[in-house]
Every structure is written in structure tokens, then in C-alpha cells.
Amino acid sequence: MTHAEEPARRGVLNWLLGLWGGGVLASIVYPVARYLAPPDIPEAAALSTNAGSAQALAPNSGRVVPFGARPAIVIRTPAGELRAFSATCTHLDCTVQYRPDLQRIWCACHNGEYDLNGRNVAGPPPRPLDPYDANVTGDEIVITRRA
């Protein structure tokens, strides 16, 4: 073997080693990058949902129900009127709940409060809850997104 063949062989081996190292690096970096930047999946466009039995929802009570990718809250006011809103707080997207003792919709994350019309009245929420339509069909409460 001559000294001229050695650099050519070394170059080929270095190229193969570099190719192998690049493949190993790519097989590690690609899954991490896909995890950190998940694909943009559009939200399911649920326009209405069933919120359970109307008779089971007593006056001055509320119920959180799944509605597409975000929950909704349906409330029966002390006067017996049905109201529905997005159950996602407008401050930091926490799930709100109904507090019968306060007769308010309450966010436990930062003590935000909304009145029975969905208007923000206390705490850090910057805007009102998104209103939905609540209707009774048979004995079932149906919540519908407003257009």
C-alpha cells in the first residue's frame, strides 16, 4: 500500500463516519423538534352539544360540560332561567365554575368573578365570557354557539 492510497481511504472513512454521525444527530433532533412544535390541528367545529337533563339542573346551580375543544357552563339562575357561556376564563384559560353562595361564575385560578350575564365583575379577567344559546328540547338542554 502506498502513502497516496491512505489519504483517499481516510477521506472515504471520514465521509462515512460523518454521514453516520449526521444520521444519528438527525434521528435525535427531529423527534425533539416535532415535540416542541406540534402540528397545527384545527379545532373541531362543534356548533352544539347536549348539556344533560333540564330537570336535573336545579335553580341556582350550574354544570360544566364538554363543548368541542373547550368546556361550556350552563347555569339555571335563581329565577329558573337557563344561561350558557364558555367555561374558559378570559384571563388565563382556567375552567370556571358556578358558585351558588355568590350567585356568580367564579374562576379559582386568580379569584376572577363574572355575573350571571357573563360580564367580568371582579378580579383580573379582561373581558366577559363568550355567551352561548341554551334551549330545552324535550328534557335535554342543548347549548349552541352563537354565529
C-alpha positions in Angstrom: 0.0 0.0 0.0 1.4 3.4 -0.9 1.1 6.6 1.0 -1.1 8.1 -1.7 -3.9 5.5 -1.2 -4.0 6.1 2.6 -5.4 9.7 2.4 -8.1 8.6 -0.1 -9.2 5.7 2.2 -9.1 8.0 5.2 -11.2 10.5 3.3 -13.8 7.9 2.5 -13.9 6.7 6.1 -14.2 10.2 7.4 -17.0 10.9 5.0 -18.9 7.7 6.0 -18.3 8.5 9.7 -19.7 12.0 9.2 -22.7 10.6 7.3 -23.4 8.2 10.1 -23.0 10.9 12.8 -25.3 13.2 10.9 -27.9 10.4 10.7 -27.7 9.8 14.5 -28.0 13.5 15.2 -31.0 13.9 12.9 -32.7 10.9 14.5 -32.4 12.6 17.9 -33.1 16.2 16.9 -36.1 15.6 14.6 -38.4 13.9 17.3 -37.5 16.6 19.8 -38.3 19.4 17.3 -41.6 17.8 16.4 -42.5 17.5 20.1 -41.6 21.2 20.7 -43.5 22.4 17.7 -46.7 20.2 17.5 -48.7 20.2 14.3 -51.4 22.8 13.9 -54.6 20.8 14.2 -57.8 22.8 13.6 -60.3 22.8 16.4 -63.4 20.6 15.9 -66.2 23.0 14.9 -68.8 21.8 17.3 -71.8 24.0 16.9 -74.0 22.5 19.6 -73.8 20.0 22.4 -76.2 18.2 24.8 -75.8 19.5 28.4 -77.9 16.9 30.1 -81.3 16.8 31.7 -83.1 20.1 32.3 -84.9 18.7 35.3 -81.6 17.6 36.9 -80.3 21.2 36.9 -81.9 22.9 39.9 -82.4 26.6 40.2 -79.3 28.4 41.5 -76.9 25.7 40.1 -74.6 25.2 37.2 -72.9 22.4 35.3 -69.7 22.4 33.2 -70.0 20.3 30.0 -67.5 19.4 27.2 -68.1 21.5 24.1 -65.6 20.9 21.3 -62.1 21.6 22.4 -63.1 23.9 25.3 -65.8 23.4 28.0 -69.0 25.3 28.4 -71.0 26.1 31.5 -74.8 26.0 31.7 -76.5 27.8 34.6 -80.0 27.8 35.9 -80.4 31.2 37.6 -82.3 31.5 41.0 -85.3 32.7 38.9 -85.1 29.5 36.8 -83.7 31.0 33.6 -81.1 29.0 31.6 -77.9 30.7 30.5 -74.8 29.2 28.9 -71.3 30.6 28.4 -67.8 29.4 27.5 -66.3 27.9 30.7 -62.9 29.1 29.9 -61.7 32.2 31.9 -60.7 35.1 29.7 -57.7 35.8 31.9 -55.5 32.6 31.7 -57.9 30.0 30.2 -58.7 28.3 33.5 -62.1 26.5 33.8 -64.7 28.5 35.6 -67.5 27.1 37.9 -70.8 28.4 39.3 -70.8 29.5 42.9 -74.4 29.3 44.3 -73.4 31.1 47.5 -72.2 34.1 45.5 -74.6 33.7 42.6 -71.6 34.3 40.4 -69.4 32.4 37.9 -66.1 32.0 39.6 -62.5 31.3 38.4 -60.4 29.6 41.1 -57.1 30.4 39.5 -57.0 34.1 40.4 -60.4 34.7 42.1 -62.0 36.2 39.0 -65.8 36.6 39.0 -68.4 37.0 36.3 -72.1 37.9 36.9 -75.0 35.8 35.6 -74.8 37.6 32.3 -71.1 36.6 31.8 -69.7 40.1 32.4 -66.4 40.3 34.3 -67.1 42.0 37.6 -64.1 41.2 39.9 -60.5 40.0 39.6 -58.2 40.0 36.6 -60.4 38.7 33.7 -60.1 41.4 31.0 -63.3 40.7 29.1 -66.7 38.9 29.5 -67.3 35.2 28.9 -68.4 34.2 25.4 -72.2 33.7 25.5 -73.9 30.6 24.1 -77.6 29.9 23.5 -79.3 27.4 25.8 -82.5 25.8 24.8 -84.5 22.9 26.2 -85.5 20.2 23.7 -87.7 17.6 25.4 -86.0 17.2 28.7 -82.5 17.8 27.3 -80.6 21.1 27.5 -78.9 22.0 24.1 -76.1 24.5 24.1 -75.4 26.2 20.7 -72.6 28.6 19.7 -73.8 32.0 18.5 -72.8 33.0 15.0 
